[in-house]
């Protein structure tokens, strides 16, 4: 993640996606890069709990496993990855597809 902080391409890509209201997704430590690049400050967000302090008060931190706020989806870490994936799928393909895939994978939320 520290490398992501310094990469101009991350800033350019994230800002460009955000300006076009495209989906921005980050899990575990990567929401810290959103803060570094000033993406959607003031919104609800989550990240790996030990790193929440590195959001510098620029977001409304939540301890929810997955947070959706506008075009931004964040999640806490490895233990929330499946719920994060299902949320991404729902945002990209709709609830019907998400429910079908969840059922086929024996996933219950």
Biopython code that builds the backbone (N, CA, C, O; Angstrom):
import numpy as np
from Bio.PDB.StructureBuilder import StructureBuilder

atoms = [
    (1, "UNK", "N", (0.831, -1.192, 0.000)),
    (1, "UNK", "CA", (0.000, 0.000, 0.000)),
    (1, "UNK", "C", (0.872, 1.250, 0.000)),
    (1, "UNK", "O", (0.525, 2.240, -0.644)),
    (2, "UNK", "N", (1.999, 1.223, 0.711)),
    (2, "UNK", "CA", (2.869, 2.397, 0.730)),
    (2, "UNK", "C", (3.303, 2.790, -0.675)),
    (2, "UNK", "O", (3.431, 3.976, -0.982)),
    (3, "UNK", "N", (3.529, 1.793, -1.530)),
    (3, "UNK", "CA", (3.913, 2.075, -2.913)),
    (3, "UNK", "C", (2.763, 2.769, -3.643)),
    (3, "UNK", "O", (2.989, 3.672, -4.448)),
    (4, "UNK", "N", (1.533, 2.344, -3.361)),
    (4, "UNK", "CA", (0.378, 2.968, -4.005)),
    (4, "UNK", "C", (0.277, 4.452, -3.677)),
    (4, "UNK", "O", (-0.186, 5.246, -4.496)),
    (5, "UNK", "N", (0.711, 4.820, -2.478)),
    (5, "UNK", "CA", (0.642, 6.224, -2.076)),
    (5, "UNK", "C", (1.435, 7.109, -3.021)),
    (5, "UNK", "O", (1.041, 8.240, -3.306)),
    (6, "UNK", "N", (2.553, 6.590, -3.504)),
    (6, "UNK", "CA", (3.467, 7.408, -4.289)),
    (6, "UNK", "C", (3.223, 7.318, -5.803)),
    (6, "UNK", "O", (3.847, 8.050, -6.570)),
    (7, "UNK", "N", (2.351, 6.458, -6.222)),
    (7, "UNK", "CA", (2.138, 6.249, -7.652)),
    (7, "UNK", "C", (1.153, 7.256, -8.226)),
    (7, "UNK", "O", (-0.014, 7.287, -7.837)),
    (8, "UNK", "N", (1.624, 8.065, -9.142)),
    (8, "UNK", "CA", (0.762, 9.061, -9.786)),
    (8, "UNK", "C", (-0.359, 8.385, -10.559)),
    (8, "UNK", "O", (-1.464, 8.919, -10.651)),
    (9, "UNK", "N", (-0.074, 7.200, -11.121)),
    (9, "UNK", "CA", (-1.093, 6.496, -11.897)),
    (9, "UNK", "C", (-2.294, 6.130, -11.017)),
    (9, "UNK", "O", (-3.428, 6.138, -11.494)),
    (10, "UNK", "N", (-2.058, 5.812, -9.743)),
    (10, "UNK", "CA", (-3.167, 5.501, -8.838)),
    (10, "UNK", "C", (-4.026, 6.739, -8.637)),
    (10, "UNK", "O", (-5.254, 6.658, -8.665)),
    (11, "UNK", "N", (-3.400, 7.854, -8.441)),
    (11, "UNK", "CA", (-4.136, 9.103, -8.279)),
    (11, "UNK", "C", (-4.913, 9.451, -9.543)),
    (11, "UNK", "O", (-6.090, 9.807, -9.475)),
    (12, "UNK", "N", (-4.262, 9.350, -10.684)),
    (12, "UNK", "CA", (-4.896, 9.679, -11.962)),
    (12, "UNK", "C", (-6.068, 8.752, -12.243)),
    (12, "UNK", "O", (-7.149, 9.212, -12.611)),
    (13, "UNK", "N", (-5.863, 7.445, -12.072)),
    (13, "UNK", "CA", (-6.926, 6.467, -12.324)),
    (13, "UNK", "C", (-8.087, 6.662, -11.358)),
    (13, "UNK", "O", (-9.244, 6.703, -11.779)),
    (14, "UNK", "N", (-7.792, 6.782, -10.077)),
    (14, "UNK", "CA", (-8.842, 6.932, -9.072)),
    (14, "UNK", "C", (-9.619, 8.218, -9.266)),
    (14, "UNK", "O", (-10.848, 8.219, -9.198)),
    (15, "UNK", "N", (-8.922, 9.305, -9.505)),
    (15, "UNK", "CA", (-9.586, 10.591, -9.714)),
    (15, "UNK", "C", (-10.429, 10.549, -10.984)),
    (15, "UNK", "O", (-11.556, 11.046, -11.004)),
    (16, "UNK", "N", (-9.888, 9.964, -12.029)),
    (16, "UNK", "CA", (-10.628, 9.848, -13.286)),
    (16, "UNK", "C", (-11.892, 9.019, -13.134)),
    (16, "UNK", "O", (-12.959, 9.402, -13.614)),
    (17, "UNK", "N", (-11.766, 7.887, -12.469)),
    (17, "UNK", "CA", (-12.941, 7.042, -12.217)),
    (17, "UNK", "C", (-13.970, 7.806, -11.391)),
    (17, "UNK", "O", (-15.164, 7.782, -11.688)),
    (18, "UNK", "N", (-13.500, 8.471, -10.369)),
    (18, "UNK", "CA", (-14.407, 9.205, -9.493)),
    (18, "UNK", "C", (-15.102, 10.338, -10.247)),
    (18, "UNK", "O", (-16.305, 10.539, -10.086)),
    (19, "UNK", "N", (-14.364, 11.069, -11.056)),
    (19, "UNK", "CA", (-14.935, 12.174, -11.824)),
    (19, "UNK", "C", (-16.024, 11.689, -12.782)),
    (19, "UNK", "O", (-16.955, 12.430, -13.098)),
    (20, "UNK", "N", (-15.903, 10.451, -13.238)),
    (20, "UNK", "CA", (-16.892, 9.864, -14.145)),
    (20, "UNK", "C", (-17.941, 9.047, -13.383)),
    (20, "UNK", "O", (-18.766, 8.362, -13.988)),
    (21, "UNK", "N", (-17.899, 9.127, -12.056)),
    (21, "UNK", "CA", (-18.818, 8.389, -11.181)),
    (21, "UNK", "C", (-18.746, 6.878, -11.398)),
    (21, "UNK", "O", (-19.737, 6.169, -11.221)),
    (22, "UNK", "N", (-17.569, 6.398, -11.780)),
    (22, "UNK", "CA", (-17.355, 4.962, -11.917)),
    (22, "UNK", "C", (-17.068, 4.372, -10.543)),
    (22, "UNK", "O", (-16.702, 5.082, -9.607)),
    (23, "UNK", "N", (-17.241, 3.078, -10.447)),
    (23, "UNK", "CA", (-17.053, 2.374, -9.193)),
    (23, "UNK", "C", (-15.592, 2.433, -8.734)),
    (23, "UNK", "O", (-14.668, 2.210, -9.515)),
    (24, "UNK", "N", (-15.415, 2.735, -7.463)),
    (24, "UNK", "CA", (-14.103, 2.694, -6.821)),
    (24, "UNK", "C", (-14.219, 1.709, -5.673)),
    (24, "UNK", "O", (-15.094, 1.845, -4.818)),
    (25, "UNK", "N", (-13.341, 0.717, -5.651)),
    (25, "UNK", "CA", (-13.414, -0.325, -4.637)),
    (25, "UNK", "C", (-12.056, -0.503, -3.981)),
    (25, "UNK", "O", (-11.020, -0.490, -4.646)),
    (26, "UNK", "N", (-12.081, -0.671, -2.652)),
    (26, "UNK", "CA", (-10.834, -0.816, -1.902)),
    (26, "UNK", "C", (-11.091, -1.708, -0.681)),
    (26, "UNK", "O", (-12.122, -1.583, -0.021)),
    (27, "UNK", "N", (-10.162, -2.590, -0.393)),
    (27, "UNK", "CA", (-10.295, -3.514, 0.730)),
    (27, "UNK", "C", (-9.008, -3.537, 1.546)),
    (27, "UNK", "O", (-7.922, -3.295, 1.020)),
    (28, "UNK", "N", (-9.141, -3.825, 2.813)),
    (28, "UNK", "CA", (-8.044, -4.009, 3.760)),
    (28, "UNK", "C", (-7.273, -2.694, 3.951)),
    (28, "UNK", "O", (-7.825, -1.741, 4.500)),
    (29, "UNK", "N", (-6.035, -2.626, 3.517)),
    (29, "UNK", "CA", (-5.239, -1.411, 3.693)),
    (29, "UNK", "C", (-5.421, -0.409, 2.554)),
    (29, "UNK", "O", (-5.080, 0.764, 2.706)),
    (30, "UNK", "N", (-5.950, -0.854, 1.424)),
    (30, "UNK", "CA", (-6.006, 0.028, 0.255)),
    (30, "UNK", "C", (-6.890, 1.268, 0.412)),
    (30, "UNK", "O", (-6.651, 2.240, -0.306)),
    (31, "UNK", "N", (-7.900, 1.308, 1.302)),
    (31, "UNK", "CA", (-8.609, 2.577, 1.477)),
    (31, "UNK", "C", (-7.705, 3.722, 1.945)),
    (31, "UNK", "O", (-8.047, 4.892, 1.776)),
    (32, "UNK", "N", (-6.561, 3.386, 2.527)),
    (32, "UNK", "CA", (-5.616, 4.419, 2.952)),
    (32, "UNK", "C", (-5.080, 5.164, 1.727)),
    (32, "UNK", "O", (-4.822, 6.366, 1.799)),
    (33, "UNK", "N", (-4.913, 4.464, 0.614)),
    (33, "UNK", "CA", (-4.473, 5.120, -0.624)),
    (33, "UNK", "C", (-5.533, 6.099, -1.110)),
    (33, "UNK", "O", (-5.193, 7.133, -1.686)),
    (34, "UNK", "N", (-6.817, 5.793, -0.890)),
    (34, "UNK", "CA", (-7.872, 6.738, -1.268)),
    (34, "UNK", "C", (-7.697, 8.050, -0.508)),
    (34, "UNK", "O", (-7.854, 9.134, -1.069)),
    (35, "UNK", "N", (-7.372, 7.935, 0.764)),
    (35, "UNK", "CA", (-7.138, 9.132, 1.567)),
    (35, "UNK", "C", (-5.934, 9.909, 1.042)),
    (35, "UNK", "O", (-5.991, 11.130, 0.893)),
    (36, "UNK", "N", (-4.864, 9.206, 0.767)),
    (36, "UNK", "CA", (-3.654, 9.854, 0.276)),
    (36, "UNK", "C", (-3.931, 10.649, -1.002)),
    (36, "UNK", "O", (-3.364, 11.720, -1.216)),
    (37, "UNK", "N", (-4.805, 10.110, -1.841)),
    (37, "UNK", "CA", (-5.102, 10.760, -3.119)),
    (37, "UNK", "C", (-6.387, 11.594, -3.073)),
    (37, "UNK", "O", (-6.896, 12.030, -4.106)),
    (38, "UNK", "N", (-6.900, 11.806, -1.855)),
    (38, "UNK", "CA", (-8.041, 12.702, -1.600)),
    (38, "UNK", "C", (-9.292, 12.314, -2.386)),
    (38, "UNK", "O", (-9.976, 13.170, -2.946)),
    (39, "UNK", "N", (-9.578, 11.025, -2.419)),
    (39, "UNK", "CA", (-10.736, 10.518, -3.146)),
    (39, "UNK", "C", (-11.939, 10.422, -2.207)),
    (39, "UNK", "O", (-11.892, 9.717, -1.200)),
    (40, "UNK", "N", (-12.994, 11.120, -2.537)),
    (40, "UNK", "CA", (-14.280, 11.049, -1.826)),
    (40, "UNK", "C", (-14.190, 11.283, -0.321)),
    (40, "UNK", "O", (-14.883, 10.625, 0.455)),
    (41, "UNK", "N", (-13.363, 12.192, 0.079)),
    (41, "UNK", "CA", (-13.281, 12.501, 1.515)),
    (41, "UNK", "C", (-14.644, 12.961, 2.030)),
    (41, "UNK", "O", (-15.411, 13.607, 1.316)),
    (42, "UNK", "N", (-14.923, 12.616, 3.275)),
    (42, "UNK", "CA", (-16.193, 12.961, 3.898)),
    (42, "UNK", "C", (-17.230, 11.856, 3.816)),
    (42, "UNK", "O", (-18.255, 11.916, 4.495)),
    (43, "UNK", "N", (-16.982, 10.866, 3.009)),
    (43, "UNK", "CA", (-17.922, 9.755, 2.878)),
    (43, "UNK", "C", (-17.683, 8.678, 3.931)),
    (43, "UNK", "O", (-16.672, 8.686, 4.633)),
    (44, "UNK", "N", (-18.633, 7.752, 4.023)),
    (44, "UNK", "CA", (-18.475, 6.582, 4.896)),
    (44, "UNK", "C", (-17.466, 5.643, 4.251)),
    (44, "UNK", "O", (-17.436, 5.477, 3.032)),
    (45, "UNK", "N", (-16.636, 5.028, 5.102)),
    (45, "UNK", "CA", (-15.567, 4.160, 4.610)),
    (45, "UNK", "C", (-15.211, 3.163, 5.704)),
    (45, "UNK", "O", (-15.456, 3.405, 6.886)),
    (46, "UNK", "N", (-14.635, 2.050, 5.299)),
    (46, "UNK", "CA", (-14.050, 1.126, 6.259)),
    (46, "UNK", "C", (-12.708, 0.651, 5.720)),
    (46, "UNK", "O", (-12.407, 0.817, 4.538)),
    (47, "UNK", "N", (-11.908, 0.062, 6.597)),
    (47, "UNK", "CA", (-10.604, -0.474, 6.215)),
    (47, "UNK", "C", (-10.165, -1.426, 7.313)),
    (47, "UNK", "O", (-10.910, -1.662, 8.264)),
    (48, "UNK", "N", (-8.982, -1.968, 7.193)),
    (48, "UNK", "CA", (-8.439, -2.832, 8.241)),
    (48, "UNK", "C", (-8.406, -2.019, 9.540)),
    (48, "UNK", "O", (-7.842, -0.925, 9.570)),
    (49, "UNK", "N", (-9.004, -2.547, 10.611)),
    (49, "UNK", "CA", (-9.193, -1.756, 11.829)),
    (49, "UNK", "C", (-7.947, -1.054, 12.374)),
    (49, "UNK", "O", (-8.030, 0.091, 12.818)),
    (50, "UNK", "N", (-6.812, -1.719, 12.345)),
    (50, "UNK", "CA", (-5.598, -1.115, 12.896)),
    (50, "UNK", "C", (-5.117, 0.084, 12.075)),
    (50, "UNK", "O", (-4.296, 0.872, 12.545)),
    (51, "UNK", "N", (-5.622, 0.217, 10.865)),
    (51, "UNK", "CA", (-5.195, 1.313, 9.984)),
    (51, "UNK", "C", (-6.185, 2.470, 9.940)),
    (51, "UNK", "O", (-5.930, 3.471, 9.269)),
    (52, "UNK", "N", (-7.300, 2.354, 10.636)),
    (52, "UNK", "CA", (-8.333, 3.394, 10.594)),
    (52, "UNK", "C", (-7.783, 4.768, 10.976)),
    (52, "UNK", "O", (-8.224, 5.784, 10.440)),
    (53, "UNK", "N", (-6.836, 4.801, 11.884)),
    (53, "UNK", "CA", (-6.244, 6.078, 12.314)),
    (53, "UNK", "C", (-5.567, 6.797, 11.145)),
    (53, "UNK", "O", (-5.436, 8.021, 11.154)),
    (54, "UNK", "N", (-5.139, 6.028, 10.143)),
    (54, "UNK", "CA", (-4.447, 6.625, 8.992)),
    (54, "UNK", "C", (-5.402, 7.271, 7.982)),
    (54, "UNK", "O", (-4.974, 7.811, 6.962)),
    (55, "UNK", "N", (-6.701, 7.204, 8.286)),
    (55, "UNK", "CA", (-7.671, 7.934, 7.462)),
    (55, "UNK", "C", (-7.696, 9.406, 7.863)),
    (55, "UNK", "O", (-8.323, 10.228, 7.194)),
    (56, "UNK", "N", (-7.017, 9.729, 8.948)),
    (56, "UNK", "CA", (-6.798, 11.104, 9.402)),
    (56, "UNK", "C", (-8.085, 11.903, 9.628)),
    (56, "UNK", "O", (-8.085, 13.128, 9.511)),
    (57, "UNK", "N", (-9.174, 11.215, 9.950)),
    (57, "UNK", "CA", (-10.429, 11.914, 10.203)),
    (57, "UNK", "C", (-11.087, 12.490, 8.956)),
    (57, "UNK", "O", (-12.023, 13.285, 9.055)),
    (58, "UNK", "N", (-10.601, 12.092, 7.786)),
    (58, "UNK", "CA", (-11.132, 12.633, 6.533)),
    (58, "UNK", "C", (-12.369, 11.897, 6.029)),
    (58, "UNK", "O", (-12.973, 12.299, 5.035)),
    (59, "UNK", "N", (-12.744, 10.821, 6.714)),
    (59, "UNK", "CA", (-13.893, 10.012, 6.324)),
    (59, "UNK", "C", (-14.735, 9.709, 7.559)),
    (59, "UNK", "O", (-14.293, 9.912, 8.689)),
    (60, "UNK", "N", (-15.943, 9.227, 7.332)),
    (60, "UNK", "CA", (-16.801, 8.742, 8.411)),
    (60, "UNK", "C", (-16.535, 7.251, 8.531)),
    (60, "UNK", "O", (-17.126, 6.449, 7.808)),
    (61, "UNK", "N", (-15.646, 6.878, 9.445)),
    (61, "UNK", "CA", (-15.236, 5.480, 9.587)),
    (61, "UNK", "C", (-16.370, 4.630, 10.128)),
    (61, "UNK", "O", (-17.094, 5.035, 11.037)),
    (62, "UNK", "N", (-16.513, 3.446, 9.554)),
    (62, "UNK", "CA", (-17.509, 2.475, 9.985)),
    (62, "UNK", "C", (-16.821, 1.147, 10.266)),
    (62, "UNK", "O", (-15.851, 0.792, 9.595)),
    (63, "UNK", "N", (-17.314, 0.419, 11.248)),
    (63, "UNK", "CA", (-16.777, -0.916, 11.517)),
    (63, "UNK", "C", (-17.595, -1.996, 10.801)),
    (63, "UNK", "O", (-17.399, -3.186, 11.050)),
    (64, "UNK", "N", (-18.504, -1.592, 9.921)),
    (64, "UNK", "CA", (-19.252, -2.566, 9.125)),
    (64, "UNK", "C", (-18.285, -3.351, 8.243)),
    (64, "UNK", "O", (-17.255, -2.818, 7.830)),
    (65, "UNK", "N", (-18.606, -4.615, 7.951)),
    (65, "UNK", "CA", (-17.707, -5.426, 7.108)),
    (65, "UNK", "C", (-17.505, -4.855, 5.706)),
    (65, "UNK", "O", (-16.404, -4.907, 5.158)),
    (66, "UNK", "N", (-18.577, -4.312, 5.134)),
    (66, "UNK", "CA", (-18.538, -3.714, 3.801)),
    (66, "UNK", "C", (-19.339, -2.414, 3.858)),
    (66, "UNK", "O", (-20.422, -2.373, 4.440)),
    (67, "UNK", "N", (-18.810, -1.369, 3.260)),
    (67, "UNK", "CA", (-19.496, -0.080, 3.236)),
    (67, "UNK", "C", (-19.652, 0.366, 1.778)),
    (67, "UNK", "O", (-18.690, 0.391, 1.011)),
    (68, "UNK", "N", (-20.881, 0.713, 1.423)),
    (68, "UNK", "CA", (-21.166, 1.295, 0.106)),
    (68, "UNK", "C", (-21.618, 2.724, 0.343)),
    (68, "UNK", "O", (-22.580, 2.964, 1.073)),
    (69, "UNK", "N", (-20.930, 3.664, -0.267)),
    (69, "UNK", "CA", (-21.316, 5.072, -0.179)),
    (69, "UNK", "C", (-21.125, 5.685, -1.556)),
    (69, "UNK", "O", (-20.005, 5.980, -1.972)),
    (70, "UNK", "N", (-22.222, 5.869, -2.247)),
    (70, "UNK", "CA", (-22.149, 6.386, -3.608)),
    (70, "UNK", "C", (-21.450, 5.383, -4.508)),
    (70, "UNK", "O", (-21.819, 4.209, -4.546)),
    (71, "UNK", "N", (-20.446, 5.844, -5.226)),
    (71, "UNK", "CA", (-19.714, 4.986, -6.148)),
    (71, "UNK", "C", (-18.518, 4.287, -5.486)),
    (71, "UNK", "O", (-17.676, 3.711, -6.174)),
    (72, "UNK", "N", (-18.449, 4.339, -4.167)),
    (72, "UNK", "CA", (-17.296, 3.788, -3.464)),
    (72, "UNK", "C", (-17.712, 2.600, -2.586)),
    (72, "UNK", "O", (-18.666, 2.689, -1.813)),
    (73, "UNK", "N", (-16.978, 1.488, -2.722)),
    (73, "UNK", "CA", (-17.196, 0.293, -1.908)),
    (73, "UNK", "C", (-15.887, -0.015, -1.193)),
    (73, "UNK", "O", (-14.839, -0.142, -1.827)),
    (74, "UNK", "N", (-15.955, -0.135, 0.130)),
    (74, "UNK", "CA", (-14.763, -0.488, 0.905)),
    (74, "UNK", "C", (-15.088, -1.655, 1.822)),
    (74, "UNK", "O", (-16.246, -1.901, 2.158)),
    (75, "UNK", "N", (-14.042, -2.368, 2.220)),
    (75, "UNK", "CA", (-14.215, -3.518, 3.100)),
    (75, "UNK", "C", (-13.011, -3.637, 4.023)),
    (75, "UNK", "O", (-11.949, -3.076, 3.754)),
    (76, "UNK", "N", (-13.189, -4.377, 5.114)),
    (76, "UNK", "CA", (-12.208, -4.387, 6.199)),
    (76, "UNK", "C", (-10.979, -5.252, 5.967)),
    (76, "UNK", "O", (-9.881, -4.851, 6.353)),
    (77, "UNK", "N", (-11.119, -6.426, 5.351)),
    (77, "UNK", "CA", (-9.940, -7.268, 5.191)),
    (77, "UNK", "C", (-10.263, -8.674, 4.739)),
    (77, "UNK", "O", (-11.353, -8.923, 4.224)),
    (78, "UNK", "N", (-9.329, -9.605, 4.924)),
    (78, "UNK", "CA", (-9.481, -10.963, 4.411)),
    (78, "UNK", "C", (-10.778, -11.663, 4.848)),
    (78, "UNK", "O", (-11.402, -12.362, 4.050)),
    (79, "UNK", "N", (-11.173, -11.479, 6.084)),
    (79, "UNK", "CA", (-12.379, -12.136, 6.580)),
    (79, "UNK", "C", (-13.664, -11.581, 6.004)),
    (79, "UNK", "O", (-14.719, -12.199, 6.144)),
    (80, "UNK", "N", (-13.597, -10.429, 5.360)),
    (80, "UNK", "CA", (-14.785, -9.812, 4.770)),
    (80, "UNK", "C", (-14.749, -9.863, 3.240)),
    (80, "UNK", "O", (-15.614, -9.294, 2.573)),
    (81, "UNK", "N", (-13.746, -10.547, 2.692)),
    (81, "UNK", "CA", (-13.535, -10.549, 1.248)),
    (81, "UNK", "C", (-14.715, -11.146, 0.476)),
    (81, "UNK", "O", (-15.056, -10.652, -0.599)),
    (82, "UNK", "N", (-15.335, -12.190, 1.003)),
    (82, "UNK", "CA", (-16.442, -12.798, 0.272)),
    (82, "UNK", "C", (-17.636, -11.852, 0.216)),
    (82, "UNK", "O", (-18.243, -11.678, -0.840)),
    (83, "UNK", "N", (-17.970, -11.247, 1.342)),
    (83, "UNK", "CA", (-19.071, -10.273, 1.364)),
    (83, "UNK", "C", (-18.748, -9.091, 0.443)),
    (83, "UNK", "O", (-19.629, -8.568, -0.239)),
    (84, "UNK", "N", (-17.502, -8.686, 0.430)),
    (84, "UNK", "CA", (-17.038, -7.609, -0.450)),
    (84, "UNK", "C", (-17.244, -7.997, -1.914)),
    (84, "UNK", "O", (-17.761, -7.208, -2.705)),
    (85, "UNK", "N", (-16.840, -9.206, -2.265)),
    (85, "UNK", "CA", (-17.010, -9.696, -3.627)),
    (85, "UNK", "C", (-18.470, -9.751, -4.040)),
    (85, "UNK", "O", (-18.813, -9.385, -5.164)),
    (86, "UNK", "N", (-19.327, -10.203, -3.145)),
    (86, "UNK", "CA", (-20.758, -10.271, -3.444)),
    (86, "UNK", "C", (-21.345, -8.864, -3.619)),
    (86, "UNK", "O", (-22.213, -8.648, -4.465)),
    (87, "UNK", "N", (-20.873, -7.928, -2.823)),
    (87, "UNK", "CA", (-21.332, -6.544, -2.951)),
    (87, "UNK", "C", (-20.880, -5.951, -4.282)),
    (87, "UNK", "O", (-21.655, -5.271, -4.955)),
    (88, "UNK", "N", (-19.639, -6.206, -4.661)),
    (88, "UNK", "CA", (-19.148, -5.742, -5.959)),
    (88, "UNK", "C", (-19.975, -6.333, -7.096)),
    (88, "UNK", "O", (-20.352, -5.629, -8.033)),
    (89, "UNK", "N", (-20.252, -7.630, -7.003)),
    (89, "UNK", "CA", (-21.034, -8.294, -8.034)),
    (89, "UNK", "C", (-22.424, -7.668, -8.148)),
    (89, "UNK", "O", (-22.915, -7.432, -9.252)),
    (90, "UNK", "N", (-23.048, -7.404, -7.017)),
    (90, "UNK", "CA", (-24.365, -6.788, -7.033)),
    (90, "UNK", "C", (-24.335, -5.396, -7.666)),
    (90, "UNK", "O", (-25.223, -5.041, -8.441)),
    (91, "UNK", "N", (-23.319, -4.621, -7.335)),
    (91, "UNK", "CA", (-23.207, -3.276, -7.900)),
    (91, "UNK", "C", (-22.963, -3.315, -9.408)),
    (91, "UNK", "O", (-23.455, -2.456, -10.141)),
    (92, "UNK", "N", (-22.209, -4.303, -9.869)),
    (92, "UNK", "CA", (-21.861, -4.384, -11.284)),
    (92, "UNK", "C", (-22.916, -5.079, -12.143)),
    (92, "UNK", "O", (-23.161, -4.680, -13.281)),
    (93, "UNK", "N", (-23.543, -6.131, -11.581)),
    (93, "UNK", "CA", (-24.437, -6.968, -12.385)),
    (93, "UNK", "C", (-25.871, -7.042, -11.867)),
    (93, "UNK", "O", (-26.743, -7.596, -12.536)),
    (94, "UNK", "N", (-26.122, -6.488, -10.677)),
    (94, "UNK", "CA", (-27.470, -6.484, -10.141)),
    (94, "UNK", "C", (-27.709, -7.556, -9.096)),
    (94, "UNK", "O", (-26.955, -8.523, -8.984)),
    (95, "UNK", "N", (-28.771, -7.364, -8.337)),
    (95, "UNK", "CA", (-29.100, -8.250, -7.222)),
    (95, "UNK", "C", (-29.439, -9.666, -7.685)),
    (95, "UNK", "O", (-29.081, -10.639, -7.022)),
    (96, "UNK", "N", (-30.123, -9.782, -8.815)),
    (96, "UNK", "CA", (-30.503, -11.102, -9.311)),
    (96, "UNK", "C", (-29.272, -11.969, -9.593)),
    (96, "UNK", "O", (-29.223, -13.133, -9.195)),
    (97, "UNK", "N", (-28.298, -11.406, -10.269)),
    (97, "UNK", "CA", (-27.064, -12.145, -10.569)),
    (97, "UNK", "C", (-26.332, -12.462, -9.273)),
    (97, "UNK", "O", (-25.865, -13.585, -9.080)),
    (98, "UNK", "N", (-26.230, -11.487, -8.396)),
    (98, "UNK", "CA", (-25.566, -11.706, -7.110)),
    (98, "UNK", "C", (-26.224, -12.844, -6.340)),
    (98, "UNK", "O", (-25.534, -13.711, -5.805)),
    (99, "UNK", "N", (-27.557, -12.848, -6.282)),
    (99, "UNK", "CA", (-28.270, -13.891, -5.556)),
    (99, "UNK", "C", (-28.060, -15.266, -6.181)),
    (99, "UNK", "O", (-27.910, -16.259, -5.469)),
    (100, "UNK", "N", (-28.050, -15.325, -7.509)),
    (100, "UNK", "CA", (-27.828, -16.599, -8.194)),
    (100, "UNK", "C", (-26.420, -17.137, -7.925)),
    (100, "UNK", "O", (-26.246, -18.318, -7.627)),
    (101, "UNK", "N", (-25.432, -16.272, -8.031)),
    (101, "UNK", "CA", (-24.049, -16.691, -7.774)),
    (101, "UNK", "C", (-23.882, -17.109, -6.306)),
    (101, "UNK", "O", (-23.248, -18.123, -6.015)),
    (102, "UNK", "N", (-24.445, -16.336, -5.398)),
    (102, "UNK", "CA", (-24.359, -16.665, -3.965)),
    (102, "UNK", "C", (-24.980, -18.043, -3.706)),
    (102, "UNK", "O", (-24.409, -18.858, -2.981)),
    (103, "UNK", "N", (-26.138, -18.294, -4.295)),
    (103, "UNK", "CA", (-26.813, -19.577, -4.110)),
    (103, "UNK", "C", (-25.958, -20.715, -4.639)),
    (103, "UNK", "O", (-25.778, -21.730, -3.966)),
    (104, "UNK", "N", (-25.421, -20.541, -5.872)),
    (104, "UNK", "CA", (-24.585, -21.571, -6.492)),
    (104, "UNK", "C", (-23.322, -21.835, -5.682)),
    (104, "UNK", "O", (-22.785, -22.942, -5.715)),
    (105, "UNK", "N", (-22.851, -20.841, -4.964)),
    (105, "UNK", "CA", (-21.631, -20.997, -4.164)),
    (105, "UNK", "C", (-21.925, -21.369, -2.719)),
    (105, "UNK", "O", (-21.011, -21.470, -1.900)),
    (106, "UNK", "N", (-23.211, -21.576, -2.403)),
    (106, "UNK", "CA", (-23.638, -21.926, -1.052)),
    (106, "UNK", "C", (-23.297, -20.834, -0.046)),
    (106, "UNK", "O", (-22.986, -21.113, 1.112)),
    (107, "UNK", "N", (-23.361, -19.599, -0.501)),
    (107, "UNK", "CA", (-23.062, -18.451, 0.351)),
    (107, "UNK", "C", (-24.356, -17.851, 0.861)),
    (107, "UNK", "O", (-25.286, -17.607, 0.093)),
    (108, "UNK", "N", (-24.410, -17.618, 2.155)),
    (108, "UNK", "CA", (-25.572, -16.931, 2.728)),
    (108, "UNK", "C", (-25.070, -15.724, 3.493)),
    (108, "UNK", "O", (-24.153, -15.822, 4.308)),
    (109, "UNK", "N", (-25.678, -14.596, 3.220)),
    (109, "UNK", "CA", (-25.218, -13.367, 3.867)),
    (109, "UNK", "C", (-26.035, -13.050, 5.097)),
    (109, "UNK", "O", (-25.782, -12.047, 5.764)),
]
sb = StructureBuilder()
sb.init_structure("model")
sb.init_model(0)
sb.init_chain("A")
sb.init_seg("    ")
for serial, (resi, resn, name, xyz) in enumerate(atoms, 1):
    if name == "N":
        sb.init_residue(resn, " ", resi, " ")
    sb.init_atom(name, np.array(xyz, "f"), 0.0, 1.0, " ", f" {name:<3s}", serial, name[0])
structure = sb.get_structure()
